[in-house]
Amino acid sequence: MGGAVAGRQVPGRQVAGRQVAGRTLFVGAIGLSAFLLFTLELLAGRLVLPVFGGAPGVWTTTLCFFTAVLFAGYLYAHILVTRLGPRVGGIVHLVVAGAAIASMALAPTAVASLRDAALPEAVNVLLALAVIAGGPAFLLASTTPLLSAWYAGRGGDPWWLYAASNAASFAALLAYPFILEPAIGLLAQRVLVAAGLIVFGLTLVAVVVTGRRFRAAMSAEVQGDEPAEEREPPSPIRRRRQAIWLAAAMVPAGLLAATTNFITTDLVSAPLLWVGPLAIYLLSFVVAFSARGRRSLRAIELLVPAGATLLWIPSIEPGAWPILALLFVELGALAVLAIAVHGRLALDRPEERQLTRFYLILSAGGMLGVAFVALLAPVVFAGVDEYPILIVAALVVIALLPGRDGRSALADPRALLLGPARDLRTFALGAVGDLVPYAVAGGLLTLMVLSNKAVIGSVTEFVAVGSVIVVLGRSRATLTLATAVAIIALNLAVPDFSILRVRTFFGVVRVSSDGVIHAEYLGTTLHGLQFLDQRRREPTTYFVRSGPVGDVFGDLRARTSGASIGVVGLGTGTLAAYSEPGDTLTFFEIDPAVVEIATDPRYFTYLVDAPVRSRLVLGDARLTLRDQPDGSFDVLFLDAFTSDSVPAHLLTREAIAGYLPKLRPGGVMVFNVANHYYDLARPIGSTARSLGLASVTFQYQPDMTRIQELGALGSAYAIVGRQADVERFSARGWVHAAPGPVLTDDFFDLLRFLRPGAFF
């Protein structure tokens, strides 16, 4: 095929060659930018995580930052495309690229220097991310809409480029936790990303320089069409349609953040768990915006009743669920709802000339959805109430968006409630069709928890209730209404003995009472309890005198009087029950809500009843311990878990090396290593030995008498210190842990230490 270019005839083969080369260059630039963007996102999250206590909220705030940058990049691309031509816009973009790459080189290597205790944690995380990743993230985020619009300018179909971009992002999500993070440290990762940015910058130069030839080749292919600059302006898009796009984009993004929070609260906030929900979210775009993927949309929509119903079941009583069952439900249902919503968005996409506006609205919705979970929900809600709200919202937007026939489920108001029931036979057949996938998923879920007596009863009850909702919810309207009613009713039906519920950046803290005891829960894990009778001064749960903690204090009293005791993690202040006159007791706590509860005698009185006044230091212990004088403590307890999620940065080689000078001669560090999912004694022992230190561990299981009288619970502790100081515990029954890999600030992936059967 030939064409007129610059007033002369260009052979068809040359035109085709330019088209292929141009497409390859565009795809390469878009794919590389997407790969680098999501690698940078995981790297940035990994960098700020230890600086802000390792809390799950750090990652959701990171998601919030990157969705905001994505919106800014899409807005910039929209302005560049609608206000400037490709030539001028290309020059402007190259200048922006140079500045962004330079900002990466100038970013501080010591991320801890960006911590400002005077700022709210979420705000501080956002500012830290802006410094270390803001410029490059903005550059990379603007690439897909900008280059897609340039590609479409002379007749190319741009929508498949969006799928290609998300596919490259998905590749980055798999590469980071499985290839990059295990192989090289954080500093090397930053250098590698910087090198990738330079390569991307050179690719961008090539796109801008050769873009004119590619546009000319594409123009030759579509000659006979009107030139783009002479076409009629695109038809305006109704505000209602844009509002529906915005709401629809918000819901999957919000579910992404909420699901990630839900999963990482009980495991560990780390890239390998971050990527699961995020990968599903990105794959939903790949499916929705590729022609082949859209063929599966009909089948996916048949799974929506099952997905929406099963998604809220674990949130009623999450504490006793096996992790495999939780992952099965949460990730599977997230995939169904995200693909269904994004699939309908793709079906409702506008003409190519409105591409940047469409992408801008999607990015704005993503930003608002994540911000709702990461920033607004912790302030507005005392519990994790955003989850059920988002589930119901997903059903609403699916009903609002048009399907394959171009009509939404709400197009005919008369059919909202009664339509599906007009024909009883049709209703019955449809109900059976909806029940089949629900029965399969619900049956698998029940099998997964069959051996767990603590949860099997409630699971079967909730699955049965869900089946009724699926049958009755034959229209999107009735399904939405039935789901909302069921979530509210079941939450009200589950007994709640809470007398206080507080939510902060670090999680949900709850105090419950049955009239005999007060108990504190952080997430789904018991963090301490106190009797209200004559036993109120006795240490309970993991800290009873007959357990490892009592053994440590027995050794301490034999060595010295007037001891200096440091405790990382306040909880209910239970360890204050061990204090004696003449002691000094210092607690290090990152969550201000925990401090307020422990010091309020309406809830717990361990600190009030103690014979000495405790000193409370607010902030991340690894940072605040640096300010303590050397030789401060005879014993340093480390018990800073957020639910069952482990603050791994407190267990690394560099962290332990920082604690060691704070000990007095003969002093030891005592780590609480009790955990449902991880064998923490092994990495702590190996990490200690790498520093020339020794480590021993003790597993404790109380008898029934102590359980009934003092609320004793099984516990496990590891002691770390100099060889002579640790060996004296061997005679008391403490043993050396099996060897394992060393944890460092560059490599602290705890998922290597999952217990056998931890997911079941």
C-alpha positions in Angstrom: 0.0 0.0 0.0 1.4 3.4 -0.9 0.8 6.8 0.3 1.7 10.5 -0.2 4.2 11.7 2.4 5.8 15.1 2.2 4.8 15.5 -1.4 6.3 12.4 -2.8 5.3 8.8 -3.2 6.5 6.4 -0.5 6.6 2.7 -1.4 4.1 0.5 0.4 6.8 -1.7 1.9 8.5 1.3 3.4 5.3 2.6 4.9 4.5 -0.8 6.4 8.1 -0.9 7.9 7.6 2.5 9.5 4.3 1.4 10.9 5.8 -1.8 12.4 8.8 0.1 13.8 6.6 2.9 15.2 4.2 0.4 16.8 7.1 -1.4 18.4 8.6 1.8 19.7 5.3 2.9 21.2 4.6 -0.5 22.8 8.1 -0.7 24.1 8.0 2.8 25.7 4.5 2.1 27.3 5.5 -1.4 28.5 8.8 -0.2 30.0 7.1 2.7 31.7 4.4 0.5 33.2 7.0 -2.1 34.3 9.2 0.6 36.0 6.2 2.3 37.6 5.0 -0.8 39.5 8.5 -1.8 40.3 9.0 1.7 41.8 5.7 1.4 43.7 6.7 -1.8 45.4 10.3 -0.6 46.1 9.0 2.7 47.5 6.5 0.9 49.8 9.3 -1.4 50.9 11.6 1.6 51.7 9.0 3.5 53.8 7.6 0.4 55.5 10.2 0.0 58.3 10.3 3.7 58.9 6.6 3.8 59.9 6.4 0.7 62.0 5.7 -2.0 59.4 1.9 -1.4 59.7 -0.5 -2.6 57.0 -1.6 1.1 56.7 1.8 2.0 55.2 1.0 0.0 52.0 -2.5 1.3 51.6 -1.1 4.8 52.0 1.5 4.0 49.4 -1.3 2.8 47.1 -3.0 6.1 47.8 0.1 8.1 46.8 0.6 6.2 43.6 -3.0 6.4 42.5 -2.8 10.2 43.2 0.3 10.4 41.1 -1.4 8.4 38.4 -4.2 10.9 38.3 -1.7 13.8 38.1 0.1 12.1 35.3 -3.2 11.5 33.4 -4.3 15.1 33.9 -0.9 16.3 32.6 -1.3 14.0 29.6 -4.8 15.2 28.9 -3.7 18.9 29.0 -0.7 18.1 26.8 -2.8 16.3 24.2 -5.7 18.8 24.2 -3.7 22.0 24.3 -0.4 21.2 22.5 0.4 19.3 19.3 2.6 16.2 19.3 5.7 18.2 18.3 5.5 20.8 21.1 4.1 18.4 23.5 7.0 16.0 22.8 9.6 18.7 23.6 7.8 19.6 26.9 7.6 16.0 27.9 11.3 15.4 27.3 12.0 18.4 29.6 9.7 16.9 32.2 11.4 13.5 31.8 14.9 15.0 32.4 13.7 16.7 35.6 12.0 13.5 36.8 15.1 11.3 36.2 17.3 13.9 38.0 15.0 13.9 41.0 15.5 10.2 41.4 19.3 10.7 41.6 18.9 13.5 44.1 16.6 11.6 46.5 18.0 10.9 49.9 19.2 7.3 50.6 18.4 7.5 54.3 14.6 7.3 54.3 14.5 7.3 58.1 15.5 11.0 57.9 12.1 11.8 56.3 10.2 10.7 59.5 8.7 13.6 61.3 7.0 12.7 64.6 5.0 16.0 64.5 3.1 14.9 61.4 0.2 12.4 61.2 1.6 9.1 60.0 -0.4 9.0 56.8 0.6 12.5 55.8 4.2 11.8 56.7 4.2 8.6 54.5 2.8 10.6 51.6 5.5 13.3 51.9 8.3 10.7 52.2 7.1 9.0 49.1 6.9 12.3 47.2 10.6 12.9 48.0 11.9 9.5 47.1 9.6 8.6 44.2 7.3 11.5 43.2 9.2 12.8 40.1 9.8 9.4 38.4 6.3 8.1 39.3 4.7 11.2 37.7 6.8 10.7 34.5 6.0 7.0 34.2 2.3 7.5 35.1 1.8 10.0 32.3 3.2 7.7 29.6 0.3 5.4 28.7 -2.4 8.0 28.1 0.0 10.4 26.4 1.6 7.9 24.0 -1.8 6.2 23.4 -3.3 9.6 22.4 -0.3 10.3 20.1 -0.7 6.8 18.6 -4.4 7.4 18.0 -3.8 10.8 16.4 -3.4 9.4 12.9 -5.7 6.3 12.9 -4.1 3.8 15.2 -6.4 1.8 17.6 -5.1 2.8 21.1 -7.2 0.7 23.4 -5.1 -2.4 23.2 -2.2 -0.3 24.4 -4.0 0.1 27.7 -4.2 -3.7 28.0 -0.5 -4.0 27.1 0.4 -1.4 29.7 -1.4 -3.3 32.4 0.2 -6.6 31.3 3.6 -5.0 31.7 2.6 -3.8 35.2 1.5 -7.3 36.0 4.9 -8.7 34.9 6.5 -6.2 37.3 4.4 -7.4 40.2 5.5 -10.9 39.6 9.1 -10.1 39.0 9.6 -8.0 42.1 8.8 -10.4 44.9 9.9 -13.6 43.1 13.0 -12.4 41.3 14.2 -8.9 42.2 13.6 -8.7 46.0 15.1 -12.2 46.8 18.2 -11.5 44.6 19.4 -8.0 45.4 19.2 -5.5 48.3 17.3 -2.2 48.5 20.2 0.0 47.5 20.9 -2.1 44.4 17.2 -2.1 43.6 17.2 1.7 43.6 20.3 1.8 41.3 18.6 -0.7 39.0 15.4 1.4 38.8 17.4 4.5 38.1 19.2 2.7 35.3 15.8 1.6 33.9 14.7 5.2 34.0 17.6 6.3 31.9 16.8 3.6 29.3 13.2 4.7 29.3 14.3 8.4 28.8 16.3 7.3 25.8 13.3 5.4 24.4 11.1 8.4 24.9 13.6 10.5 22.9 13.3 8.0 20.1 9.5 8.1 20.2 9.5 11.9 20.0 12.1 12.1 17.3 10.6 9.3 15.1 7.0 10.2 15.9 6.6 12.4 12.9 7.6 9.6 10.5 5.3 7.1 12.3 2.4 9.6 12.1 3.1 10.1 8.4 3.1 6.3 7.8 -0.2 5.9 9.7 -1.6 8.8 7.7 -0.7 7.0 4.5 -2.5 3.9 5.7 -5.7 5.8 6.4 -5.5 8.3 3.5 -8.8 9.3 2.2 -10.0 9.8 5.8 -10.2 13.4 7.1 -7.0 14.6 8.7 -7.4 14.6 12.5 -7.1 18.4 12.8 -9.9 18.9 10.3 -12.4 16.5 11.9 -15.5 17.7 13.7 -14.9 18.1 17.4 -15.8 15.0 19.5 -19.4 14.9 20.8 -19.6 16.1 24.4 -19.9 13.4 27.1 -22.9 13.7 29.4 -22.0 14.5 33.0 -24.1 11.7 34.3 -22.1 9.2 32.2 -18.8 10.7 33.5 -20.1 10.5 37.1 -20.9 6.8 36.6 -17.4 6.2 35.2 -15.9 7.9 38.2 -18.0 5.9 40.7 -17.3 2.7 38.9 -13.5 3.3 38.9 -13.6 4.1 42.6 -15.1 0.7 43.7 -12.5 -1.8 42.5 -9.7 0.5 43.7 -11.3 0.7 47.1 -11.8 -3.0 47.2 -8.1 -3.5 46.3 -7.0 -1.4 49.2 -9.5 -2.9 51.7 -8.6 -6.5 50.6 -4.9 -5.8 51.0 -5.5 -4.4 54.5 -7.6 -7.4 55.4 -5.0 -9.9 54.3 -1.8 -8.2 55.6 -3.3 -7.5 59.1 -2.9 -11.2 60.0 0.2 -12.1 57.9 2.9 -9.6 57.2 3.0 -6.3 55.3 5.4 -7.3 52.5 5.6 -7.2 48.7 4.7 -10.8 48.2 1.4 -10.3 49.8 0.9 -6.8 48.4 1.1 -8.1 44.9 -1.8 -10.5 45.1 -4.7 -8.0 45.2 -2.8 -5.5 43.0 -2.1 -8.1 40.4 -5.7 -9.1 40.3 -6.7 -5.5 40.0 -4.4 -5.0 37.0 -5.4 -8.2 35.3 -9.0 -7.1 35.4 -7.9 -4.1 33.2 -6.1 -6.5 30.9 -9.2 -8.7 30.5 -11.6 -5.7 30.2 -9.6 -3.8 27.6 -8.6 -6.6 25.3 -10.9 -8.0 22.7 -10.2 -11.6 23.6 -10.6 -10.8 27.3 -14.0 -9.2 26.9 -15.3 -12.5 25.6 -15.2 -13.8 29.1 -17.2 -11.0 30.5 -20.5 -12.8 30.2 -19.2 -15.8 32.2 -17.7 -13.5 34.8 -20.9 -11.6 35.4 -22.6 -15.0 36.1 -20.2 -15.3 39.1 -21.0 -11.8 40.5 -23.8 -13.0 42.9 -21.5 -15.7 44.3 -18.5 -13.3 44.5 -20.3 -10.5 46.1 -22.0 -12.8 48.6 -18.9 -14.8 49.6 -16.8 -11.6 49.9 -18.5 -10.3 53.0 -18.7 -13.7 54.9 -15.2 -13.7 56.3 -15.5 -10.1 57.5 -18.2 -11.1 60.1 -15.9 -13.2 62.3 -12.4 -13.0 60.7 -10.3 -14.1 63.7 -10.5 -17.9 63.4 -10.3 -18.3 59.7 -7.5 -20.3 58.1 -5.5 -18.1 55.8 -5.9 -20.3 52.7 -9.7 -20.0 53.0 -9.4 -16.2 53.5 -7.2 -15.9 50.4 -9.5 -18.1 48.4 -12.5 -16.0 49.2 -11.0 -12.5 49.2 -8.8 -12.8 46.1 -11.4 -14.8 44.1 -14.2 -12.4 44.8 -12.1 -9.4 44.2 -11.2 -10.8 40.8 -14.8 -11.4 39.9 -16.1 -7.9 40.9 -13.1 -6.0 39.5 -13.4 -7.7 36.1 -17.2 -7.2 36.0 -16.9 -3.5 36.8 -13.9 -2.8 34.5 -15.5 -4.9 31.8 -18.6 -2.8 31.7 -16.4 0.3 31.8 -14.6 -0.9 28.7 -17.9 -1.6 27.0 -18.9 2.0 27.7 -15.7 3.6 26.5 -16.0 6.7 24.3 -14.4 7.4 20.9 -10.6 7.6 20.7 -10.5 11.4 20.7 -12.0 11.3 24.2 -9.3 8.8 25.3 -7.4 11.0 27.7 -10.6 12.3 29.3 -11.8 8.7 29.9 -8.4 7.6 31.3 -8.4 10.8 33.5 -11.8 9.9 35.0 -10.7 6.3 35.6 -7.5 7.5 37.4 -9.5 10.0 39.4 -11.8 7.2 40.5 -8.9 5.0 41.4 -7.4 7.8 43.5 -10.6 8.5 45.3 -11.3 4.8 46.0 -7.9 4.2 47.6 -8.0 7.5 49.5 -11.4 6.5 50.9 -9.8 3.4 52.4 -6.4 4.7 53.3 -7.2 8.2 54.5 -10.9 8.8 55.2 -12.0 5.4 56.6 -9.6 5.4 59.6 -10.9 8.8 60.6 -14.6 8.3 60.0 -15.1 4.6 61.0 -14.3 2.9 64.3 -14.3 -0.5 62.6 -13.5 -1.8 59.1 -16.9 -0.5 57.8 -15.6 0.5 54.3 -15.5 -3.2 53.2 -19.3 -3.9 53.2 -19.9 -0.4 51.8 -17.6 -1.1 48.8 -19.2 -4.6 48.2 -22.7 -3.0 48.0 -21.3 -0.2 45.9 -19.8 -2.7 43.4 -23.3 -4.2 42.8 -24.7 -0.7 42.4 -22.2 0.4 39.7 -22.5 -2.9 37.8 -26.3 -2.2 37.6 -25.7 1.4 36.5 -23.2 0.6 33.7 -24.5 -0.7 30.3 -23.9 -4.3 29.4 -23.3 -5.8 26.0 -26.7 -4.7 24.7 -25.9 -1.1 25.6 -28.5 -0.9 28.3 -28.0 -0.8 32.1 -29.9 -3.0 34.5 -31.6 0.1 35.8 -32.7 1.3 32.3 -36.3 0.0 32.9 -37.5 1.1 36.3 -40.5 -1.3 36.1 -38.2 -4.3 35.9 -36.1 -3.4 39.0 -37.8 -5.7 41.5 -40.7 -7.5 39.8 -39.2 -8.1 36.4 -37.2 -11.3 37.2 -40.3 -12.8 39.0 -42.8 -12.3 36.2 -42.1 -15.7 34.7 -41.7 -18.3 37.5 -40.0 -20.8 35.2 -37.5 -18.2 34.0 -36.9 -17.1 37.6 -36.3 -20.7 38.8 -33.9 -21.4 35.9 -32.0 -18.2 36.6 -31.8 -18.9 40.3 -30.3 -22.4 39.6 -27.8 -20.8 37.2 -26.7 -18.4 39.9 -26.7 -21.1 42.6 -24.4 -23.5 40.8 -21.2 -21.3 41.0 -22.1 -20.2 44.5 -22.6 -23.8 45.6 -19.2 -24.8 44.1 -17.4 -21.9 45.8 -19.3 -22.2 49.0 -18.7 -26.0 49.1 -14.9 -25.5 48.6 -14.9 -22.9 51.4 -16.7 -25.2 53.8 -14.3 -28.0 53.0 -11.4 -25.7 53.8 -12.7 -24.9 57.3 -14.2 -28.3 58.0 -11.6 -29.3 60.6 -11.7 -25.9 62.3 -14.3 -26.2 65.0 -14.0 -22.6 66.0 -15.4 -21.3 62.6 -17.2 -24.2 60.9 -20.5 -23.4 62.5 -20.6 -19.8 61.6 -19.3 -20.5 58.1 -22.0 -23.0 57.3 -24.7 -20.6 58.7 -23.4 -17.7 56.6 -23.1 -19.8 53.5 -26.7 -20.9 53.9 -27.8 -17.3 54.3 -25.8 -16.4 51.2 -27.6 -19.0 49.2 -30.9 -17.4 50.0 -29.6 -14.0 49.0 -28.3 -15.4 45.6 -31.7 -16.9 44.9 -33.7 -13.8 45.8 -31.3 -11.5 44.1 -32.3 -12.3 40.6 -31.9 -8.7 39.5 -29.0 -6.4 40.3 -31.3 -4.2 42.3 -32.6 -7.0 44.5 -29.2 -8.5 44.9 -27.8 -5.2 46.0 -30.6 -4.7 48.5 -30.5 -8.3 49.9 -26.7 -8.1 50.3 -26.9 -4.8 52.2 -29.6 -6.1 54.5 -27.8 -9.4 55.1 -24.5 -7.6 56.0 -26.2 -5.3 58.5 -28.4 -8.1 60.0 -25.5 -10.5 60.4 -23.2 -7.9 62.0 -26.0 -7.1 64.4 -26.6 -10.8 65.1 -23.0 -11.6 66.1 -22.5 -10.9 69.8 -20.3 -7.9 70.5 -19.0 -7.3 74.0 -16.9 -4.3 73.0 -16.9 -1.3 75.4 -14.4 0.6 73.3 -13.4 0.5 69.6 -10.7 2.9 68.2 -9.2 3.0 64.8 -5.9 4.5 63.9 -3.3 4.4 61.1 -2.0 1.2 62.7 -5.3 -0.7 62.9 -8.4 -1.2 65.0 -8.0 -1.5 68.8 -11.0 -3.0 70.6 -11.6 -3.5 74.4 -14.2 -6.0 75.4 -15.7 -6.9 78.7 -17.8 -9.7 80.2 -18.0 -8.2 83.6 -15.1 -10.4 84.9 -12.3 -9.4 82.6 -11.3 -6.6 80.2 -9.5 -7.8 77.1 -7.8 -5.9 74.3 -7.7 -6.9 70.7 -5.6 -5.4 67.9 -7.1 -6.6 64.7 -8.0 -10.2 65.3 -5.4 -11.0 67.9 -5.7 -10.8 71.7 -3.1 -8.5 73.1 -3.8 -8.8 76.8 -6.4 -9.1 79.4 -6.9 -8.1 83.0 -9.2 -9.5 85.7 -11.4 -7.0 87.5 -11.3 -8.8 90.9 -8.5 -9.6 93.3 -6.4 -11.0 90.5 -6.1 -7.6 88.7 -2.4 -7.3 89.7 -1.5 -10.7 88.2 0.1 -10.9 84.7 -2.1 -13.0 82.4 -2.1 -14.5 78.8 1.3 -14.7 77.3 3.0 -13.1 80.4 2.0 -15.4 83.3 4.6 -16.0 86.0 4.7 -19.7 85.2 5.8 -19.1 81.6 8.9 -17.8 79.9 8.4 -14.2 81.0 8.3 -15.3 84.6 11.5 -17.2 84.0 13.2 -14.1 82.6 12.2 -12.0 85.6 13.3 -14.7 88.0 16.8 -14.5 86.4 16.7 -10.7 86.5 15.9 -10.6 90.2 18.7 -13.1 90.9 21.2 -10.8 89.1 20.2 -7.4 90.3 17.9 -5.2 92.3 16.5 -1.9 91.1 16.4 -3.2 87.5 16.0 -1.1 84.4 13.4 -2.7 82.1 12.7 -1.7 78.5 9.6 -3.0 76.7 8.9 -2.5 73.0 5.1 -2.8 72.6 2.9 -1.5 75.4 -0.3 -3.6 74.9 -2.3 -3.4 78.1 0.8 -2.7 80.2 0.8 -6.2 81.6 4.6 -6.4 82.2 4.3 -3.5 84.7 2.9 -6.2 87.1 6.4 -7.6 87.4 7.9 -4.2 88.5 9.2 -3.7 92.0 10.2 -0.6 94.0 13.5 0.8 92.7 12.9 -0.4 89.1 12.8 1.9 86.1 10.3 0.8 83.5 10.2 2.3 79.9 7.6 1.3 77.3 8.1 2.1 73.6 4.8 2.2 71.7 4.0 3.5 68.2 0.2 3.7 68.4 -1.2 6.6 70.5 -4.5 4.8 70.9 -2.8 1.9 72.7 -1.2 4.4 75.1 -4.5 6.1 75.8 -6.2 2.8 76.6 -3.4 1.4 78.8 -3.2 4.6 80.9 -7.0 4.9 81.3 -8.1 3.0 84.5 -11.6 2.5 83.1 -10.0 -0.2 80.9 -6.7 -1.4 82.4 -4.9 -0.6 85.7 -1.6 -2.4 85.3 0.3 0.9 84.9 -1.7 2.6 87.7 -1.2 -0.3 90.1 2.5 -0.7 89.5 4.8 0.4 92.3 6.9 2.5 89.9 5.8 5.1 87.4 6.3 3.9 83.8 8.0 6.1 81.2 6.1 6.0 77.9 8.0 6.8 74.6 5.8 7.3 71.6 7.1 6.3 68.1 8.7 3.5 66.2 10.9 1.6 68.7 13.8 1.1 66.3 14.1 4.9 65.9 13.3 6.0 69.4 15.7 3.4 71.0 18.5 5.1 69.1 18.0 8.1 71.4 18.4 6.1 74.6 21.8 6.2 76.3 24.0 3.1 75.9 23.8 0.7 78.8 20.2 1.7 79.6 18.5 -1.7 80.2 19.1 -4.9 82.2 16.5 -6.5 80.0 14.8 -5.4 76.7 11.5 -7.0 75.8 10.4 -6.9 72.1 6.7 -7.5 71.6 5.5 -5.1 68.9 3.1 -7.2 66.8 0.2 -5.6 65.0 -2.4 -8.4 65.1 -0.4 -11.4 63.8 1.4 -9.2 61.3 5.1 -9.1 62.2 7.1 -5.8 62.2 10.0 -7.6 60.5 12.2 -4.5 60.6 12.6 -4.9 64.3 14.1 -8.4 63.9 16.9 -7.7 61.4 20.6 -7.9 61.8 21.0 -4.1 61.8 18.1 -3.8 64.3 19.6 -6.3 66.8 23.0 -4.7 66.4 21.4 -1.4 67.4 19.7 -2.8 70.5 22.9 -4.5 71.8 24.7 -1.3 73.0 21.6 -0.3 75.0 22.0 -3.3 77.3 23.9 -3.2 80.6 26.5 -5.9 81.3 24.7 -9.2 81.7 21.6 -7.8 79.9 19.6 -9.7 77.3 17.0 -9.1 74.7 13.7 -11.1 74.9 11.7 -11.5 71.7 8.1 -12.7 71.7 8.1 -15.2 68.9 4.6 -16.6 69.4 2.8 -16.5 66.0 0.1 -18.4 64.2 1.9 -18.4 60.9 5.7 -18.0 61.3 8.5 -19.9 63.0 10.3 -16.7 64.2 12.8 -18.4 66.5 14.8 -19.7 63.6 15.5 -16.4 61.8 16.1 -14.6 65.1 18.6 -17.2 66.2 20.5 -17.2 62.9 20.5 -13.4 62.8 21.9 -13.3 66.4 24.6 -15.8 65.5 25.7 -13.7 62.5 26.5 -11.0 65.0 28.5 -13.3 67.3 25.6 -13.5 69.8 23.8 -16.5 71.2 20.1 -17.3 71.2 17.8 -19.7 73.0 14.1 -20.3 72.8 11.3 -21.7 75.1 7.8 -23.0 74.1 5.2 -22.8 76.9 1.9 -24.6 77.1 -0.1 -23.9 80.4 -2.1 -26.5 82.2 -5.9 -26.2 82.6 -5.7 -24.7 86.1 -3.6 -21.8 85.0 -5.8 -21.2 81.9 -8.9 -21.0 84.1 -7.4 -19.1 87.0 -5.2 -16.6 85.1 -6.2 -16.7 81.5 -2.8 -18.2 80.6 -2.1 -18.8 77.0 0.6 -20.7 75.2 3.6 -18.6 74.4 7.0 -18.7 72.8 10.0 -16.5 73.5 13.6 -16.2 72.3 16.5 -14.7 74.3 19.4 -13.0 72.5 22.5 -11.7 74.0 26.2 -12.4 74.6 27.2 -16.0 74.9 27.8 -16.1 78.7 24.6 -14.1 79.4 22.4 -16.5 77.3 23.9 -19.8 78.3 22.6 -19.5 81.9 19.1 -19.9 80.5 20.0 -23.3 79.0 20.1 -24.7 82.5 16.5 -23.5 82.9 15.2 -25.5 80.0 15.7 -23.0 77.1 17.0 -24.6 73.9 18.8 -23.4 70.8 16.6 -22.9 67.7 17.3 -24.7 64.4 19.4 -22.6 62.0 17.8 -20.5 59.3 18.6 -17.6 56.9 19.7 -14.3 58.4 17.3 -11.3 58.3 18.8 -8.0 57.2 17.3 -4.7 56.3 17.8 -5.6 52.6 16.3 -9.1 53.0 13.7 -9.6 55.7 11.1 -11.7 53.8 9.4 -13.7 56.6 7.3 -15.8 54.2 10.3 -18.2 54.0 9.5 -19.1 57.6 5.8 -20.0 57.3 4.9 -22.9 59.6 3.9 -26.1 57.9 0.1 -26.1 57.6 -0.1 -22.4 58.5 -2.5 -21.7 55.7 -4.8 -24.5 56.6 
